[in-house]
Each structure stands twice: as structure tokens, then as C-alpha cells.
């Protein structure tokens, strides 16, 4: 029982970090946050590669690392580096993966 409670609390904390730090900025964009996820999966394929690329971009955003088409980069620009600490950023990315992954869910 204690394990399940701990697991639930961790998932809830990840969701809170994601909701507070990622969603608000993406709500202002014409492109949904889920579309960014699908593009990352298309480019990087695996969970490990997607998470590593996303973390690298969020910590050190550069046009060369962006998965966005040039038109969207011109429209929105390159984001500022994430202000989240590395562990919080990893938790937010884990939540992002959990919400939008379709890998292992297709039949």
C-alpha cells in the first residue's frame, strides 16, 4: 500500500511541474503541445532519445536543435533556456511522455 501511495504522489508531482511550467506557454501557440511530442517521436523514435533531445533543447535552445519548421521558428522564435532545475525538468519530461506516448498503446 505504501508503495502505491508513493508512486501516486510522484506521478502527481510530475504532473504539477508539467502543468505549471510547460502548458501555460504552449497554450499561447497555434500549435498544440501534443504536436511537438509527435514531431519529437518522428525525429528521434525511442523514449530515451526523445527525452534526451527534449532535455538538451530545453536546457540549451538553439535553432540547430529545434524540431520546428523554419516558418514556426520565424513566427515564435527560439525559447529561453528552461529555468527548472535538472531533476524537475526530467520529471516534467517524464509526465509529457506519459501523457502523449502512443508507444505500447496501439493494438
Gaussian input, Z-matrix of N, CA and C with variables (Angstrom, degrees):
# hf/3-21g

backbone

0 1
 N
 C     1     B1
 C     2     B2     1     A1
 N     3     B3     2     A2     1     D1
 C     4     B4     3     A3     2     D2
 C     5     B5     4     A4     3     D3
 N     6     B6     5     A5     4     D4
 C     7     B7     6     A6     5     D5
 C     8     B8     7     A7     6     D6
 N     9     B9     8     A8     7     D7
 C    10    B10     9     A9     8     D8
 C    11    B11    10    A10     9     D9
 N    12    B12    11    A11    10    D10
 C    13    B13    12    A12    11    D11
 C    14    B14    13    A13    12    D12
 N    15    B15    14    A14    13    D13
 C    16    B16    15    A15    14    D14
 C    17    B17    16    A16    15    D15
 N    18    B18    17    A17    16    D16
 C    19    B19    18    A18    17    D17
 C    20    B20    19    A19    18    D18
 N    21    B21    20    A20    19    D19
 C    22    B22    21    A21    20    D20
 C    23    B23    22    A22    21    D21
 N    24    B24    23    A23    22    D22
 C    25    B25    24    A24    23    D23
 C    26    B26    25    A25    24    D24
 N    27    B27    26    A26    25    D25
 C    28    B28    27    A27    26    D26
 C    29    B29    28    A28    27    D27
 N    30    B30    29    A29    28    D28
 C    31    B31    30    A30    29    D29
 C    32    B32    31    A31    30    D30
 N    33    B33    32    A32    31    D31
 C    34    B34    33    A33    32    D32
 C    35    B35    34    A34    33    D33
 N    36    B36    35    A35    34    D34
 C    37    B37    36    A36    35    D35
 C    38    B38    37    A37    36    D36
 N    39    B39    38    A38    37    D37
 C    40    B40    39    A39    38    D38
 C    41    B41    40    A40    39    D39
 N    42    B42    41    A41    40    D40
 C    43    B43    42    A42    41    D41
 C    44    B44    43    A43    42    D42
 N    45    B45    44    A44    43    D43
 C    46    B46    45    A45    44    D44
 C    47    B47    46    A46    45    D45
 N    48    B48    47    A47    46    D46
 C    49    B49    48    A48    47    D47
 C    50    B50    49    A49    48    D48
 N    51    B51    50    A50    49    D49
 C    52    B52    51    A51    50    D50
 C    53    B53    52    A52    51    D51
 N    54    B54    53    A53    52    D52
 C    55    B55    54    A54    53    D53
 C    56    B56    55    A55    54    D54
 N    57    B57    56    A56    55    D55
 C    58    B58    57    A57    56    D56
 C    59    B59    58    A58    57    D57
 N    60    B60    59    A59    58    D58
 C    61    B61    60    A60    59    D59
 C    62    B62    61    A61    60    D60
 N    63    B63    62    A62    61    D61
 C    64    B64    63    A63    62    D62
 C    65    B65    64    A64    63    D63
 N    66    B66    65    A65    64    D64
 C    67    B67    66    A66    65    D65
 C    68    B68    67    A67    66    D66
 N    69    B69    68    A68    67    D67
 C    70    B70    69    A69    68    D68
 C    71    B71    70    A70    69    D69
 N    72    B72    71    A71    70    D70
 C    73    B73    72    A72    71    D71
 C    74    B74    73    A73    72    D72
 N    75    B75    74    A74    73    D73
 C    76    B76    75    A75    74    D74
 C    77    B77    76    A76    75    D75
 N    78    B78    77    A77    76    D76
 C    79    B79    78    A78    77    D77
 C    80    B80    79    A79    78    D78
 N    81    B81    80    A80    79    D79
 C    82    B82    81    A81    80    D80
 C    83    B83    82    A82    81    D81
 N    84    B84    83    A83    82    D82
 C    85    B85    84    A84    83    D83
 C    86    B86    85    A85    84    D84
 N    87    B87    86    A86    85    D85
 C    88    B88    87    A87    86    D86
 C    89    B89    88    A88    87    D87
 N    90    B90    89    A89    88    D88
 C    91    B91    90    A90    89    D89
 C    92    B92    91    A91    90    D90
 N    93    B93    92    A92    91    D91
 C    94    B94    93    A93    92    D92
 C    95    B95    94    A94    93    D93
 N    96    B96    95    A95    94    D94
 C    97    B97    96    A96    95    D95
 C    98    B98    97    A97    96    D96
 N    99    B99    98    A98    97    D97
 C   100   B100    99    A99    98    D98
 C   101   B101   100   A100    99    D99
 N   102   B102   101   A101   100   D100
 C   103   B103   102   A102   101   D101
 C   104   B104   103   A103   102   D102
 N   105   B105   104   A104   103   D103
 C   106   B106   105   A105   104   D104
 C   107   B107   106   A106   105   D105
 N   108   B108   107   A107   106   D106
 C   109   B109   108   A108   107   D107
 C   110   B110   109   A109   108   D108
 N   111   B111   110   A110   109   D109
 C   112   B112   111   A111   110   D110
 C   113   B113   112   A112   111   D111
 N   114   B114   113   A113   112   D112
 C   115   B115   114   A114   113   D113
 C   116   B116   115   A115   114   D114
 N   117   B117   116   A116   115   D115
 C   118   B118   117   A117   116   D116
 C   119   B119   118   A118   117   D117
 N   120   B120   119   A119   118   D118
 C   121   B121   120   A120   119   D119
 C   122   B122   121   A121   120   D120
 N   123   B123   122   A122   121   D121
 C   124   B124   123   A123   122   D122
 C   125   B125   124   A124   123   D123
 N   126   B126   125   A125   124   D124
 C   127   B127   126   A126   125   D125
 C   128   B128   127   A127   126   D126
 N   129   B129   128   A128   127   D127
 C   130   B130   129   A129   128   D128
 C   131   B131   130   A130   129   D129
 N   132   B132   131   A131   130   D130
 C   133   B133   132   A132   131   D131
 C   134   B134   133   A133   132   D132
 N   135   B135   134   A134   133   D133
 C   136   B136   135   A135   134   D134
 C   137   B137   136   A136   135   D135
 N   138   B138   137   A137   136   D136
 C   139   B139   138   A138   137   D137
 C   140   B140   139   A139   138   D138
 N   141   B141   140   A140   139   D139
 C   142   B142   141   A141   140   D140
 C   143   B143   142   A142   141   D141
 N   144   B144   143   A143   142   D142
 C   145   B145   144   A144   143   D143
 C   146   B146   145   A145   144   D144
 N   147   B147   146   A146   145   D145
 C   148   B148   147   A147   146   D146
 C   149   B149   148   A148   147   D147
 N   150   B150   149   A149   148   D148
 C   151   B151   150   A150   149   D149
 C   152   B152   151   A151   150   D150
 N   153   B153   152   A152   151   D151
 C   154   B154   153   A153   152   D152
 C   155   B155   154   A154   153   D153
 N   156   B156   155   A155   154   D154
 C   157   B157   156   A156   155   D155
 C   158   B158   157   A157   156   D156
 N   159   B159   158   A158   157   D157
 C   160   B160   159   A159   158   D158
 C   161   B161   160   A160   159   D159
 N   162   B162   161   A161   160   D160
 C   163   B163   162   A162   161   D161
 C   164   B164   163   A163   162   D162
 N   165   B165   164   A164   163   D163
 C   166   B166   165   A165   164   D164
 C   167   B167   166   A166   165   D165
 N   168   B168   167   A167   166   D166
 C   169   B169   168   A168   167   D167
 C   170   B170   169   A169   168   D168
 N   171   B171   170   A170   169   D169
 C   172   B172   171   A171   170   D170
 C   173   B173   172   A172   171   D171
 N   174   B174   173   A173   172   D172
 C   175   B175   174   A174   173   D173
 C   176   B176   175   A175   174   D174
 N   177   B177   176   A176   175   D175
 C   178   B178   177   A177   176   D176
 C   179   B179   178   A178   177   D177
 N   180   B180   179   A179   178   D178
 C   181   B181   180   A180   179   D179
 C   182   B182   181   A181   180   D180
 N   183   B183   182   A182   181   D181
 C   184   B184   183   A183   182   D182
 C   185   B185   184   A184   183   D183
 N   186   B186   185   A185   184   D184
 C   187   B187   186   A186   185   D185
 C   188   B188   187   A187   186   D186
 N   189   B189   188   A188   187   D187
 C   190   B190   189   A189   188   D188
 C   191   B191   190   A190   189   D189
 N   192   B192   191   A191   190   D190
 C   193   B193   192   A192   191   D191
 C   194   B194   193   A193   192   D192
 N   195   B195   194   A194   193   D193
 C   196   B196   195   A195   194   D194
 C   197   B197   196   A196   195   D195
 N   198   B198   197   A197   196   D196
 C   199   B199   198   A198   197   D197
 C   200   B200   199   A199   198   D198
 N   201   B201   200   A200   199   D199
 C   202   B202   201   A201   200   D200
 C   203   B203   202   A202   201   D201
 N   204   B204   203   A203   202   D202
 C   205   B205   204   A204   203   D203
 C   206   B206   205   A205   204   D204
 N   207   B207   206   A206   205   D205
 C   208   B208   207   A207   206   D206
 C   209   B209   208   A208   207   D207
 N   210   B210   209   A209   208   D208
 C   211   B211   210   A210   209   D209
 C   212   B212   211   A211   210   D210
 N   213   B213   212   A212   211   D211
 C   214   B214   213   A213   212   D212
 C   215   B215   214   A214   213   D213
 N   216   B216   215   A215   214   D214
 C   217   B217   216   A216   215   D215
 C   218   B218   217   A217   216   D216
 N   219   B219   218   A218   217   D217
 C   220   B220   219   A219   218   D218
 C   221   B221   220   A220   219   D219
 N   222   B222   221   A221   220   D220
 C   223   B223   222   A222   221   D221
 C   224   B224   223   A223   222   D222
 N   225   B225   224   A224   223   D223
 C   226   B226   225   A225   224   D224
 C   227   B227   226   A226   225   D225
 N   228   B228   227   A227   226   D226
 C   229   B229   228   A228   227   D227
 C   230   B230   229   A229   228   D228
 N   231   B231   230   A230   229   D229
 C   232   B232   231   A231   230   D230
 C   233   B233   232   A232   231   D231
 N   234   B234   233   A233   232   D232
 C   235   B235   234   A234   233   D233
 C   236   B236   235   A235   234   D234
 N   237   B237   236   A236   235   D235
 C   238   B238   237   A237   236   D236
 C   239   B239   238   A238   237   D237
 N   240   B240   239   A239   238   D238
 C   241   B241   240   A240   239   D239
 C   242   B242   241   A241   240   D240
 N   243   B243   242   A242   241   D241
 C   244   B244   243   A243   242   D242
 C   245   B245   244   A244   243   D243
 N   246   B246   245   A245   244   D244
 C   247   B247   246   A246   245   D245
 C   248   B248   247   A247   246   D246
 N   249   B249   248   A248   247   D247
 C   250   B250   249   A249   248   D248
 C   251   B251   250   A250   249   D249
 N   252   B252   251   A251   250   D250
 C   253   B253   252   A252   251   D251
 C   254   B254   253   A253   252   D252
 N   255   B255   254   A254   253   D253
 C   256   B256   255   A255   254   D254
 C   257   B257   256   A256   255   D255
 N   258   B258   257   A257   256   D256
 C   259   B259   258   A258   257   D257
 C   260   B260   259   A259   258   D258
 N   261   B261   260   A260   259   D259
 C   262   B262   261   A261   260   D260
 C   263   B263   262   A262   261   D261
 N   264   B264   263   A263   262   D262
 C   265   B265   264   A264   263   D263
 C   266   B266   265   A265   264   D264
 N   267   B267   266   A266   265   D265
 C   268   B268   267   A267   266   D266
 C   269   B269   268   A268   267   D267
 N   270   B270   269   A269   268   D268
 C   271   B271   270   A270   269   D269
 C   272   B272   271   A271   270   D270
 N   273   B273   272   A272   271   D271
 C   274   B274   273   A273   272   D272
 C   275   B275   274   A274   273   D273
 N   276   B276   275   A275   274   D274
 C   277   B277   276   A276   275   D275
 C   278   B278   277   A277   276   D276
 N   279   B279   278   A278   277   D277
 C   280   B280   279   A279   278   D278
 C   281   B281   280   A280   279   D279
 N   282   B282   281   A281   280   D280
 C   283   B283   282   A282   281   D281
 C   284   B284   283   A283   282   D282
 N   285   B285   284   A284   283   D283
 C   286   B286   285   A285   284   D284
 C   287   B287   286   A286   285   D285
 N   288   B288   287   A287   286   D286
 C   289   B289   288   A288   287   D287
 C   290   B290   289   A289   288   D288
 N   291   B291   290   A290   289   D289
 C   292   B292   291   A291   290   D290
 C   293   B293   292   A292   291   D291
 N   294   B294   293   A293   292   D292
 C   295   B295   294   A294   293   D293
 C   296   B296   295   A295   294   D294
 N   297   B297   296   A296   295   D295
 C   298   B298   297   A297   296   D296
 C   299   B299   298   A298   297   D297
 N   300   B300   299   A299   298   D298
 C   301   B301   300   A300   299   D299
 C   302   B302   301   A301   300   D300
 N   303   B303   302   A302   301   D301
 C   304   B304   303   A303   302   D302
 C   305   B305   304   A304   303   D303
 N   306   B306   305   A305   304   D304
 C   307   B307   306   A306   305   D305
 C   308   B308   307   A307   306   D306
 N   309   B309   308   A308   307   D307
 C   310   B310   309   A309   308   D308
 C   311   B311   310   A310   309   D309
 N   312   B312   311   A311   310   D310
 C   313   B313   312   A312   311   D311
 C   314   B314   313   A313   312   D312
 N   315   B315   314   A314   313   D313
 C   316   B316   315   A315   314   D314
 C   317   B317   316   A316   315   D315
 N   318   B318   317   A317   316   D316
 C   319   B319   318   A318   317   D317
 C   320   B320   319   A319   318   D318

   B1=1.4523
   B2=1.5282
   B3=1.3439
   B4=1.4607
   B5=1.5154
   B6=1.3323
   B7=1.4631
   B8=1.5217
   B9=1.3259
   B10=1.4646
   B11=1.5218
   B12=1.3058
   B13=1.4640
   B14=1.5244
   B15=1.3228
   B16=1.4685
   B17=1.5230
   B18=1.3225
   B19=1.4603
   B20=1.5272
   B21=1.3232
   B22=1.4638
   B23=1.5207
   B24=1.3128
   B25=1.4657
   B26=1.5276
   B27=1.3204
   B28=1.4708
   B29=1.5257
   B30=1.3248
   B31=1.4663
   B32=1.5190
   B33=1.3218
   B34=1.4579
   B35=1.5259
   B36=1.3195
   B37=1.4702
   B38=1.5239
   B39=1.3361
   B40=1.4675
   B41=1.5238
   B42=1.3392
   B43=1.4633
   B44=1.5197
   B45=1.3129
   B46=1.4679
   B47=1.5326
   B48=1.3192
   B49=1.4736
   B50=1.5243
   B51=1.3189
   B52=1.4648
   B53=1.5329
   B54=1.3315
   B55=1.4714
   B56=1.5251
   B57=1.3093
   B58=1.4634
   B59=1.5237
   B60=1.3205
   B61=1.4621
   B62=1.5225
   B63=1.3079
   B64=1.4651
   B65=1.5315
   B66=1.3087
   B67=1.4616
   B68=1.5275
   B69=1.3358
   B70=1.4762
   B71=1.5311
   B72=1.3060
   B73=1.4753
   B74=1.5215
   B75=1.3186
   B76=1.4573
   B77=1.5232
   B78=1.3250
   B79=1.4616
   B80=1.5253
   B81=1.3143
   B82=1.4660
   B83=1.5301
   B84=1.3177
   B85=1.4647
   B86=1.5263
   B87=1.3168
   B88=1.4656
   B89=1.5242
   B90=1.3190
   B91=1.4614
   B92=1.5258
   B93=1.3332
   B94=1.4581
   B95=1.5193
   B96=1.3259
   B97=1.4649
   B98=1.5294
   B99=1.3245
   B100=1.4615
   B101=1.5279
   B102=1.3261
   B103=1.4689
   B104=1.5261
   B105=1.3399
   B106=1.4637
   B107=1.5275
   B108=1.3287
   B109=1.4601
   B110=1.5286
   B111=1.3201
   B112=1.4645
   B113=1.5256
   B114=1.3106
   B115=1.4697
   B116=1.5344
   B117=1.3410
   B118=1.4669
   B119=1.5229
   B120=1.3263
   B121=1.4654
   B122=1.5276
   B123=1.3109
   B124=1.4617
   B125=1.5278
   B126=1.3226
   B127=1.4654
   B128=1.5280
   B129=1.3404
   B130=1.4689
   B131=1.5264
   B132=1.3129
   B133=1.4626
   B134=1.5203
   B135=1.3080
   B136=1.4659
   B137=1.5256
   B138=1.3195
   B139=1.4662
   B140=1.5257
   B141=1.3165
   B142=1.4684
   B143=1.5273
   B144=1.3292
   B145=1.4698
   B146=1.5238
   B147=1.3276
   B148=1.4697
   B149=1.5192
   B150=1.3251
   B151=1.4671
   B152=1.5261
   B153=1.3210
   B154=1.4687
   B155=1.5285
   B156=1.3290
   B157=1.4676
   B158=1.5232
   B159=1.3081
   B160=1.4626
   B161=1.5276
   B162=1.3195
   B163=1.4679
   B164=1.5265
   B165=1.3209
   B166=1.4595
   B167=1.5292
   B168=1.3249
   B169=1.4674
   B170=1.5278
   B171=1.3208
   B172=1.4667
   B173=1.5246
   B174=1.3223
   B175=1.4666
   B176=1.5237
   B177=1.3433
   B178=1.4702
   B179=1.5283
   B180=1.3324
   B181=1.4658
   B182=1.5292
   B183=1.3114
   B184=1.4656
   B185=1.5258
   B186=1.3031
   B187=1.4605
   B188=1.5288
   B189=1.3240
   B190=1.4658
   B191=1.5328
   B192=1.3150
   B193=1.4621
   B194=1.5244
   B195=1.3112
   B196=1.4581
   B197=1.5231
   B198=1.3177
   B199=1.4618
   B200=1.5258
   B201=1.3263
   B202=1.4573
   B203=1.5238
   B204=1.3296
   B205=1.4615
   B206=1.5305
   B207=1.3146
   B208=1.4661
   B209=1.5244
   B210=1.3283
   B211=1.4650
   B212=1.5169
   B213=1.3322
   B214=1.4695
   B215=1.5230
   B216=1.3165
   B217=1.4680
   B218=1.5232
   B219=1.3274
   B220=1.4669
   B221=1.5269
   B222=1.3286
   B223=1.4642
   B224=1.5242
   B225=1.3412
   B226=1.4635
   B227=1.5210
   B228=1.3148
   B229=1.4546
   B230=1.5195
   B231=1.3135
   B232=1.4660
   B233=1.5218
   B234=1.3009
   B235=1.4693
   B236=1.5262
   B237=1.3124
   B238=1.4619
   B239=1.5280
   B240=1.3323
   B241=1.4697
   B242=1.5309
   B243=1.3063
   B244=1.4623
   B245=1.5226
   B246=1.3132
   B247=1.4643
   B248=1.5275
   B249=1.3290
   B250=1.4635
   B251=1.5223
   B252=1.3207
   B253=1.4615
   B254=1.5231
   B255=1.3216
   B256=1.4600
   B257=1.5269
   B258=1.3298
   B259=1.4651
   B260=1.5255
   B261=1.3292
   B262=1.4638
   B263=1.5302
   B264=1.3199
   B265=1.4628
   B266=1.5266
   B267=1.3149
   B268=1.4680
   B269=1.5281
   B270=1.3303
   B271=1.4651
   B272=1.5260
   B273=1.3235
   B274=1.4683
   B275=1.5265
   B276=1.3221
   B277=1.4683
   B278=1.5254
   B279=1.3301
   B280=1.4675
   B281=1.5301
   B282=1.3176
   B283=1.4689
   B284=1.5269
   B285=1.3109
   B286=1.4690
   B287=1.5271
   B288=1.3111
   B289=1.4647
   B290=1.5304
   B291=1.3324
   B292=1.4705
   B293=1.5277
   B294=1.3051
   B295=1.4653
   B296=1.5210
   B297=1.3008
   B298=1.4579
   B299=1.5134
   B300=1.3191
   B301=1.4594
   B302=1.5245
   B303=1.2805
   B304=1.4538
   B305=1.5216
   B306=1.3241
   B307=1.4598
   B308=1.5239
   B309=1.3045
   B310=1.4539
   B311=1.5181
   B312=1.3313
   B313=1.4626
   B314=1.5269
   B315=1.3220
   B316=1.4636
   B317=1.5197
   B318=1.2927
   B319=1.4714
   B320=1.4962
   A1=110.44
   A2=117.16
   A3=121.22
   A4=111.70
   A5=116.66
   A6=120.83
   A7=110.89
   A8=116.45
   A9=120.16
   A10=111.55
   A11=116.83
   A12=120.74
   A13=110.19
   A14=116.94
   A15=120.80
   A16=111.02
   A17=116.71
   A18=121.66
   A19=110.59
   A20=116.98
   A21=121.46
   A22=111.09
   A23=117.75
   A24=121.30
   A25=111.43
   A26=116.95
   A27=120.76
   A28=110.04
   A29=117.26
   A30=120.33
   A31=111.18
   A32=116.53
   A33=120.99
   A34=110.74
   A35=117.69
   A36=121.43
   A37=110.24
   A38=117.31
   A39=121.42
   A40=110.34
   A41=115.85
   A42=120.41
   A43=110.81
   A44=116.86
   A45=120.80
   A46=110.90
   A47=117.21
   A48=121.07
   A49=109.54
   A50=116.40
   A51=121.86
   A52=110.68
   A53=116.47
   A54=121.22
   A55=111.88
   A56=117.38
   A57=120.89
   A58=113.27
   A59=117.86
   A60=120.47
   A61=115.62
   A62=118.40
   A63=120.49
   A64=112.31
   A65=115.59
   A66=120.73
   A67=113.61
   A68=120.36
   A69=119.39
   A70=114.49
   A71=118.43
   A72=120.70
   A73=111.09
   A74=116.36
   A75=119.90
   A76=112.16
   A77=118.41
   A78=120.86
   A79=111.48
   A80=117.04
   A81=121.76
   A82=112.46
   A83=117.48
   A84=121.78
   A85=111.36
   A86=115.59
   A87=121.22
   A88=111.64
   A89=116.52
   A90=122.69
   A91=108.69
   A92=116.92
   A93=121.04
   A94=112.48
   A95=115.69
   A96=121.56
   A97=110.88
   A98=117.45
   A99=120.44
   A100=111.94
   A101=117.15
   A102=120.49
   A103=111.35
   A104=116.59
   A105=119.99
   A106=109.20
   A107=116.09
   A108=120.82
   A109=110.66
   A110=116.57
   A111=120.11
   A112=110.97
   A113=116.35
   A114=119.70
   A115=110.25
   A116=117.22
   A117=120.24
   A118=110.55
   A119=117.29
   A120=120.33
   A121=110.26
   A122=117.04
   A123=121.06
   A124=111.28
   A125=116.76
   A126=121.39
   A127=112.21
   A128=117.56
   A129=120.66
   A130=114.96
   A131=119.34
   A132=126.37
   A133=116.81
   A134=119.43
   A135=120.99
   A136=112.40
   A137=115.32
   A138=120.91
   A139=111.29
   A140=116.91
   A141=120.69
   A142=110.66
   A143=116.79
   A144=120.57
   A145=112.11
   A146=116.73
   A147=120.64
   A148=110.00
   A149=116.51
   A150=120.27
   A151=111.50
   A152=117.12
   A153=120.38
   A154=111.02
   A155=117.21
   A156=120.95
   A157=111.06
   A158=116.41
   A159=120.52
   A160=111.00
   A161=116.30
   A162=120.54
   A163=110.67
   A164=116.84
   A165=120.75
   A166=110.72
   A167=116.53
   A168=119.58
   A169=111.32
   A170=117.15
   A171=119.99
   A172=112.38
   A173=116.88
   A174=119.99
   A175=112.07
   A176=116.36
   A177=121.63
   A178=109.91
   A179=117.69
   A180=119.59
   A181=112.82
   A182=114.79
   A183=122.30
   A184=107.36
   A185=116.81
   A186=121.17
   A187=110.80
   A188=116.75
   A189=121.04
   A190=112.42
   A191=117.49
   A192=121.45
   A193=112.48
   A194=117.32
   A195=121.50
   A196=111.31
   A197=115.68
   A198=121.38
   A199=111.20
   A200=116.80
   A201=120.71
   A202=111.51
   A203=116.14
   A204=118.88
   A205=109.53
   A206=116.52
   A207=121.21
   A208=112.90
   A209=117.38
   A210=120.45
   A211=112.81
   A212=116.88
   A213=120.01
   A214=111.17
   A215=117.18
   A216=119.75
   A217=109.23
   A218=116.50
   A219=119.77
   A220=111.11
   A221=116.70
   A222=121.20
   A223=112.27
   A224=117.25
   A225=121.42
   A226=114.28
   A227=117.05
   A228=120.47
   A229=111.67
   A230=115.21
   A231=122.21
   A232=107.34
   A233=115.86
   A234=120.04
   A235=111.60
   A236=114.71
   A237=121.12
   A238=108.38
   A239=118.49
   A240=119.55
   A241=110.82
   A242=115.86
   A243=120.82
   A244=110.33
   A245=115.35
   A246=120.62
   A247=111.34
   A248=116.79
   A249=120.24
   A250=110.64
   A251=115.31
   A252=119.49
   A253=107.30
   A254=115.76
   A255=120.64
   A256=112.98
   A257=118.41
   A258=119.88
   A259=111.45
   A260=117.87
   A261=121.18
   A262=110.44
   A263=116.55
   A264=120.75
   A265=110.06
   A266=117.12
   A267=120.78
   A268=110.82
   A269=117.30
   A270=120.89
   A271=110.79
   A272=116.80
   A273=120.55
   A274=110.63
   A275=116.86
   A276=120.94
   A277=110.20
   A278=117.76
   A279=120.83
   A280=110.61
   A281=116.32
   A282=120.31
   A283=110.54
   A284=116.49
   A285=121.71
   A286=109.24
   A287=117.31
   A288=121.60
   A289=110.43
   A290=116.91
   A291=120.25
   A292=111.49
   A293=117.45
   A294=120.80
   A295=113.39
   A296=117.25
   A297=119.11
   A298=115.49
   A299=118.54
   A300=117.96
   A301=110.88
   A302=114.62
   A303=121.58
   A304=109.13
   A305=116.41
   A306=121.68
   A307=108.50
   A308=116.20
   A309=121.69
   A310=113.21
   A311=117.79
   A312=121.08
   A313=112.19
   A314=116.38
   A315=120.01
   A316=109.90
   A317=115.71
   A318=120.67
   A319=109.47
   D1=-43.07
   D2=179.98
   D3=-61.76
   D4=-37.89
   D5=178.34
   D6=-62.56
   D7=-45.52
   D8=-179.61
   D9=-62.75
   D10=-40.82
   D11=178.33
   D12=-64.07
   D13=-44.77
   D14=178.21
   D15=-61.30
   D16=-43.68
   D17=179.49
   D18=-61.60
   D19=-44.41
   D20=178.73
   D21=-62.83
   D22=-41.76
   D23=180.00
   D24=-65.06
   D25=-38.47
   D26=177.67
   D27=-64.77
   D28=-46.50
   D29=178.83
   D30=-61.52
   D31=-39.43
   D32=179.68
   D33=-66.15
   D34=-39.35
   D35=178.48
   D36=-65.54
   D37=-42.45
   D38=177.54
   D39=-59.90
   D40=-43.96
   D41=-179.26
   D42=-63.12
   D43=-39.65
   D44=-179.22
   D45=-65.30
   D46=-44.73
   D47=178.13
   D48=-59.64
   D49=-45.99
   D50=-179.87
   D51=-62.15
   D52=-49.21
   D53=-177.90
   D54=-61.45
   D55=-39.43
   D56=-175.85
   D57=-81.53
   D58=-29.35
   D59=-170.99
   D60=-111.12
   D61=-17.53
   D62=-176.65
   D63=-112.60
   D64=-49.66
   D65=-173.30
   D66=-60.49
   D67=-45.48
   D68=-175.70
   D69=-55.01
   D70=-43.14
   D71=179.98
   D72=-67.64
   D73=-39.91
   D74=-177.05
   D75=-72.81
   D76=-22.63
   D77=177.37
   D78=-66.04
   D79=-23.07
   D80=-179.38
   D81=-82.24
   D82=-11.20
   D83=-176.43
   D84=-91.04
   D85=155.93
   D86=176.10
   D87=-73.48
   D88=-20.99
   D89=-176.63
   D90=-102.48
   D91=125.19
   D92=-179.23
   D93=-65.64
   D94=151.27
   D95=-178.13
   D96=-61.80
   D97=-28.81
   D98=177.86
   D99=-65.83
   D100=-32.16
   D101=179.55
   D102=-66.50
   D103=-34.66
   D104=175.48
   D105=-62.67
   D106=-42.87
   D107=-179.61
   D108=-59.73
   D109=-49.34
   D110=-177.30
   D111=-62.46
   D112=-35.37
   D113=178.01
   D114=-67.50
   D115=-40.99
   D116=176.57
   D117=-60.22
   D118=-43.48
   D119=179.59
   D120=-64.54
   D121=-40.83
   D122=179.11
   D123=-61.20
   D124=-40.47
   D125=-177.17
   D126=-81.21
   D127=-42.10
   D128=-170.78
   D129=-108.09
   D130=-13.34
   D131=172.15
   D132=70.33
   D133=-68.72
   D134=-170.71
   D135=-89.16
   D136=158.49
   D137=178.05
   D138=-56.78
   D139=-46.24
   D140=-178.31
   D141=-62.58
   D142=-45.25
   D143=-178.73
   D144=-67.33
   D145=-41.07
   D146=178.76
   D147=-61.86
   D148=-49.43
   D149=-177.86
   D150=-63.51
   D151=-40.54
   D152=179.84
   D153=-65.67
   D154=-43.90
   D155=-179.77
   D156=-66.23
   D157=-41.67
   D158=179.54
   D159=-64.48
   D160=-44.79
   D161=178.35
   D162=-61.77
   D163=-45.36
   D164=179.86
   D165=-60.36
   D166=-44.55
   D167=179.85
   D168=-64.95
   D169=-43.58
   D170=-177.32
   D171=-67.05
   D172=-31.95
   D173=177.68
   D174=-80.70
   D175=-34.62
   D176=-175.63
   D177=-136.34
   D178=67.53
   D179=-176.17
   D180=-66.17
   D181=130.19
   D182=177.23
   D183=-146.94
   D184=151.47
   D185=179.27
   D186=-55.95
   D187=-39.13
   D188=-177.90
   D189=-64.95
   D190=-23.75
   D191=-179.74
   D192=-95.32
   D193=-9.61
   D194=-175.52
   D195=-73.19
   D196=144.84
   D197=175.22
   D198=-95.87
   D199=-2.38
   D200=-177.60
   D201=-76.26
   D202=146.19
   D203=172.01
   D204=-63.99
   D205=154.29
   D206=-177.45
   D207=-53.93
   D208=-37.85
   D209=-179.54
   D210=-59.87
   D211=-40.00
   D212=178.63
   D213=-73.73
   D214=-33.79
   D215=176.19
   D216=-64.52
   D217=-41.91
   D218=178.31
   D219=-64.20
   D220=-37.77
   D221=-178.16
   D222=-72.72
   D223=-45.21
   D224=-173.46
   D225=-105.25
   D226=-20.34
   D227=-176.85
   D228=79.91
   D229=-174.91
   D230=177.87
   D231=-97.37
   D232=134.38
   D233=-177.44
   D234=-66.66
   D235=163.67
   D236=173.55
   D237=-76.54
   D238=154.69
   D239=175.39
   D240=-57.90
   D241=145.64
   D242=179.43
   D243=-61.68
   D244=140.90
   D245=176.93
   D246=-92.29
   D247=-2.89
   D248=179.36
   D249=-71.83
   D250=146.26
   D251=171.60
   D252=-67.74
   D253=156.63
   D254=-173.18
   D255=-55.98
   D256=-42.59
   D257=-179.13
   D258=-66.96
   D259=-38.67
   D260=177.72
   D261=-67.56
   D262=-38.33
   D263=177.65
   D264=-62.98
   D265=-43.40
   D266=178.29
   D267=-62.33
   D268=-39.00
   D269=178.08
   D270=-64.81
   D271=-41.89
   D272=178.18
   D273=-63.72
   D274=-41.80
   D275=178.65
   D276=-65.19
   D277=-39.51
   D278=176.60
   D279=-59.91
   D280=-43.08
   D281=179.01
   D282=-65.27
   D283=-41.85
   D284=177.41
   D285=-57.87
   D286=-45.94
   D287=178.54
   D288=-61.14
   D289=-47.22
   D290=-178.61
   D291=-59.86
   D292=-40.13
   D293=-176.39
   D294=-69.95
   D295=-38.83
   D296=-169.44
   D297=-111.55
   D298=-7.79
   D299=-177.92
   D300=-66.90
   D301=141.93
   D302=174.04
   D303=-114.83
   D304=-6.00
   D305=-179.42
   D306=-66.25
   D307=126.81
   D308=-178.50
   D309=84.68
   D310=-3.76
   D311=-179.29
   D312=-107.11
   D313=-11.54
   D314=-179.36
   D315=-81.60
   D316=144.20
   D317=178.53
   D318=-120.97

